[in-house]
Amino acid sequence: MRQRLIVPSTAAAAFLLLAVPASAADATPGAPGVGDSYYPEDGNGGYDVSHYDLRLKYQPKTDRLEGTATLLATPTQALSRFNLDFTLDVSEILVNGKKATYQRSGAHELEVTPAGPLEKGKPVTVVVRYSGVPSAVKIDGYSAWKHTPDGAVLAQEPQSAAWWFPSNDHPTDKATYDVSVSVPDDVQAISNGVLVSQSSKLGWTRYNWRSTKPQATYLTTLAVGKFDITTDTTANGLPVVNAYSKDLGDNLSSAKASVERSAEIADWASTVFGPYPFTALGGYVPNVTSSYALETQTRPFYSPSVFSNGANTSIVVHELAHQWFGDSVSVKDWRDIWLNEGFASYAQWLWSEKEGEGTAQELAEYVYNSVPAANDFWKVKPGDPGADRQFDRAVYNRGAVALQALRNTVGDKTFFGILKQWPAEHRYGNASVQDFVKFAEKASGKKLAALFDTWLFQPTKPATLPAPAAGGAAKAKTSLTSGLTPPKSWKKIQDAERAHRH
């Protein structure tokens, strides 16, 4: 039988070309980083992740983690290839159900090439199967994963995700999360959000945690170990989960005396900053040897040593204030860190004011008057401190003085309006220091650029601290021995500040 060779006509050939989306035909690789000022290789370009589904199994004895991560993402350009930030061993990657090829590059880059180009704006599903010993993996000689005597803890800033799940690891790409962790029956797994279910089978228990509000990768936490867990609900019905390692020793009572006040402190913060932005609340204190705390979303992490000198509600205030400033409203760039730390530090000053242990004005005067002009403290610019000084004490203390200077300039009514309006307007988003300056100018009707430049961007001690506005509550008790005697709350505030310098 003879077969006729059919040659497509010119019109038919043109139709076939049109069948290939123009965006796919123009596909190019996504950038290996978002171009952050301090960490240019963090995150990736070309796509946004909307949801992470992490199904994990962890064995504390061997520190071995096995996982399957499913990412729901949308390309922001036509992609021929894209990167994930990840360090563990990968066995398979599927993109829209088809096998993709992959290779490693740089310190933490995983380059993924799908079977075909990805169209701009068309949602994709990425599945990554992996395993490894996270504590053995180092980036620049460092591991954020801490293997403890009974499990592991992952809570670190500015990077942490790459040790336990593949991601677009930068605060500008937030997502929702389902974190499902299977662990031996004698330990528990703690993560962010709400514990939606728990089940046991053949010696293993699976914990399913859900975070339904946008969450940055570094704010996503995991802790496995033997915990005493307390549960409650707030007056508004939000679930409260606090967890304490069973071997905290002498620090247990002071840790509980602090963290168990989380609901009370969050309720107070809601009166100052507006409604609490998330669906769960709490904190956890694992058996780690570190000395810092971190505002992991809905469930802050606290090192036991934070409470070695007794209870300290100031550190709880700091981490919970971050739920508004840092977690809900996150930085656009890591140089904008003042929007996190300056505001959380000022929250401690407001708590001190509420508790009658020193007003924010007294604390500002003490910082201003007790640090000589020649001290390096004044050389750090809180509005852009540099990656090596990102968590310098000046970002916290001088950063808080900058807010008191704003309060004194615009008056209490306008200032506290700003503290509520700012997180409301930028809820679940990202912002820069410059965005805040413009916002404060619009809200107050005053030109404030020079004020912020003086307090946030000049490497010198400002000539004066603005006096409280006439009639403002801040005017009361404006000095203690000319601002040279520390207010009663100062030591606890500084203990908390040191705990937050990573």
HELIX and SHEET records of a PDB file:
HELIX    1   1 THR A   10  LEU A   18  1                                   9    
HELIX    2   2 ALA A   22  ALA A   25  1                                   4    
HELIX    3   3 PRO A  134  ALA A  136  5                                   3    
HELIX    4   4 ALA A  161  TRP A  163  5                                   3    
HELIX    5   5 THR A  217  LEU A  219  5                                   3    
HELIX    6   6 GLY A  249  ASN A  251  5                                   3    
HELIX    7   7 LEU A  252  VAL A  259  1                                   8    
HELIX    8   8 SER A  262  PHE A  273  1                                  12    
HELIX    9   9 PRO A  304  PHE A  307  5                                   4    
HELIX   10  10 THR A  313  ALA A  321  1                                   9    
HELIX   11  11 TRP A  334  ASP A  336  5                                   3    
HELIX   12  12 TRP A  338  GLU A  355  1                                  18    
HELIX   13  13 ALA A  360  SER A  370  1                                  11    
HELIX   14  14 ASP A  376  LYS A  379  5                                   4    
HELIX   15  15 ALA A  387  ARG A  389  5                                   3    
HELIX   16  16 ARG A  393  VAL A  410  1                                  18    
HELIX   17  17 ASP A  412  GLU A  425  1                                  14    
HELIX   18  18 VAL A  433  SER A  444  1                                  12    
HELIX   19  19 ALA A  449  PHE A  452  1                                   4    
HELIX   20  20 ASP A  453  PHE A  457  3                                   5    
HELIX   21  21 ALA A  473  LYS A  475  5                                   3    
HELIX   22  22 TRP A  490  HIS A  500  1                                  11    
SHEET    1   A 4 THR A  28  PRO A  29  0                                        
SHEET    2   A 4 LEU A  79  ASP A  85  1                                        
SHEET    3   A 4 GLU A 109  THR A 113 -1                                        
SHEET    4   A 4 THR A 101  SER A 105 -1                                        
SHEET    1   B 8 LYS A  98  LYS A  99  0                                        
SHEET    2   B 8 ASP A  89  VAL A  95 -1                                        
SHEET    3   B 8 VAL A 124  GLY A 132 -1                                        
SHEET    4   B 8 ARG A  64  PRO A  75 -1                                        
SHEET    5   B 8 TYR A  47  GLN A  59 -1                                        
SHEET    6   B 8 ALA A 175  PRO A 184  1                                        
SHEET    7   B 8 TRP A 204  GLN A 215 -1                                        
SHEET    8   B 8 VAL A 194  LYS A 201 -1                                        
SHEET    1   C 4 TRP A 145  THR A 148  0                                        
SHEET    2   C 4 GLY A 151  LEU A 154 -1                                        
SHEET    3   C 4 LEU A 222  GLY A 225 -1                                        
SHEET    4   C 4 GLN A 188  ILE A 190 -1                                        
SHEET    1   D 3 PHE A 227  THR A 233  0                                        
SHEET    2   D 3 PRO A 239  SER A 245 -1                                        
SHEET    3   D 3 LEU A 281  VAL A 285  1                                        
SHEET    1   E 2 ALA A 293  LEU A 294  0                                        
SHEET    2   E 2 PHE A 301  TYR A 302 -1                                        
SHEET    1   F 2 SER A 330  VAL A 331  0                                        
SHEET    2   F 2 ASN A 430  ALA A 431  1                                        
END                                                                             
